[in-house]
Amino acid sequence: MVTVDNKKFIQEYWDAISGKPKPMSLLEKYISDVDFINHIKVYEESFPHYELVADDYICEEDKVVVRARVRGKHTGDLMGIPPTGRIIDLPFTVIYRIRDEKIVKGWLYLDRMELMEQLGISSMN
């Protein structure tokens, strides 16, 4: 069944990258969406070896949705925000479209305000 195979593929992908370096060769093994790869590179530079923890998987046809958390330490520049050294533990949701055992499109949803709060950056000033 396609949805079961897609879920296993995403679980394998998460096992390969969670808490580990994310070199381009590894990302390209699983992902063909250049924009999604670039997004991962930005966050890997900001939170090296960040960890992904899946809470739920929802699979439908060629899509896998994961409700999860990302954990990491802010040690690199994040879109102009200098490293704070703070640990983040942030809930997020990601949707993957999979074709021929590759992520061909990825959509990530997270609360950027919560991220800024966890980094100690107040938007209320």
C-alpha positions as CSV (number, residue, x, y, z in Angstrom):
1,M,0.0,0.0,0.0
2,V,1.4,3.4,-1.0
3,T,0.5,5.3,2.2
4,V,2.3,2.7,4.3
5,D,5.4,2.8,2.1
6,N,5.4,6.6,2.2
7,K,5.1,6.6,6.0
8,K,8.1,4.2,6.2
9,F,10.0,6.4,3.8
10,I,9.5,9.5,6.0
11,Q,10.4,7.6,9.1
12,E,13.6,6.4,7.5
13,Y,14.3,10.0,6.4
14,W,13.8,11.4,9.9
15,D,16.0,8.6,11.4
16,A,18.7,9.7,8.9
17,I,18.7,13.4,9.8
18,S,17.4,13.8,13.4
19,G,20.1,14.9,15.7
20,K,22.8,14.4,13.0
21,P,24.6,16.5,10.4
22,K,22.5,17.1,7.3
23,P,25.0,17.2,4.3
24,M,23.7,18.0,0.9
25,S,24.3,14.4,-0.3
26,L,22.0,13.1,2.4
27,L,19.3,15.6,1.7
28,E,19.4,14.9,-2.0
29,K,19.0,11.2,-1.3
30,Y,15.5,11.9,0.1
31,I,14.5,15.3,-1.3
32,S,14.2,16.8,-4.9
33,D,12.4,20.1,-3.8
34,V,15.3,22.6,-3.8
35,D,13.4,25.2,-1.8
36,F,12.8,22.6,0.9
37,I,16.5,21.7,0.9
38,N,17.4,25.3,1.3
39,H,15.0,25.7,4.2
40,I,16.6,22.7,6.0
41,K,20.1,24.2,5.3
42,V,19.1,27.5,7.0
43,Y,17.9,25.8,10.1
44,E,20.8,23.4,10.2
45,E,23.2,26.3,10.2
46,S,21.2,28.0,13.0
47,F,20.5,24.9,15.1
48,P,23.2,22.3,14.1
49,H,22.1,18.7,14.3
50,Y,18.6,19.7,15.5
51,E,16.4,16.8,16.6
52,L,13.0,15.9,15.2
53,V,10.5,14.1,17.4
54,A,7.3,12.8,15.6
55,D,4.0,12.7,17.6
56,D,1.7,11.7,14.7
57,Y,1.8,10.6,11.1
58,I,-1.2,11.0,8.8
59,C,-0.9,9.5,5.4
60,E,-3.2,10.0,2.4
61,E,-2.3,9.1,-1.2
62,D,1.0,10.8,-2.0
63,K,1.2,12.9,1.2
64,V,2.5,12.3,4.7
65,V,1.7,14.9,7.4
66,V,3.8,14.8,10.6
67,R,2.8,16.6,13.8
68,A,6.1,16.9,15.7
69,R,8.6,18.9,17.7
70,V,12.0,20.3,16.8
71,R,14.7,20.6,19.5
72,G,18.0,22.3,19.1
73,K,20.5,24.9,20.4
74,H,20.7,28.3,18.6
75,T,24.4,28.5,17.8
76,G,24.3,30.1,14.3
77,D,22.8,33.1,12.7
78,L,19.1,32.8,12.0
79,M,18.0,35.3,9.3
80,G,19.9,38.1,10.9
81,I,19.4,37.0,14.5
82,P,22.8,36.3,16.1
83,P,23.2,33.1,18.1
84,T,21.6,33.2,21.5
85,G,22.8,29.9,22.8
86,R,19.2,29.1,23.8
87,I,17.6,25.7,23.5
88,I,14.3,25.5,21.5
89,D,11.6,22.9,21.8
90,L,9.1,24.0,19.2
91,P,5.9,22.2,17.9
92,F,5.4,22.2,14.2
93,T,3.6,20.4,11.4
94,V,5.1,19.4,8.0
95,I,3.4,18.0,4.9
96,Y,5.4,16.0,2.4
97,R,4.4,15.1,-1.1
98,I,6.2,12.0,-2.2
99,R,6.8,10.6,-5.6
100,D,9.2,7.8,-6.6
101,E,10.7,7.7,-3.1
102,K,11.6,11.4,-3.0
103,I,10.1,14.3,-1.3
104,V,9.0,16.4,-4.2
105,K,7.4,19.2,-2.1
106,G,7.4,20.1,1.5
107,W,5.3,22.6,3.5
108,L,6.3,23.5,7.0
109,Y,4.1,25.2,9.5
110,L,5.4,26.6,12.8
111,D,4.7,29.4,15.1
112,R,7.4,31.9,14.5
113,M,6.3,34.1,17.4
114,E,6.9,31.1,19.7
115,L,10.3,30.6,18.1
116,M,11.2,34.2,18.8
117,E,10.0,33.9,22.4
118,Q,12.0,30.8,23.0
119,L,15.1,32.7,21.6
120,G,14.4,35.5,24.1
121,I,13.5,38.0,21.4
122,S,10.5,40.1,22.5
123,S,8.3,41.4,19.8
124,M,6.3,43.4,22.4
125,N,9.0,46.1,22.8
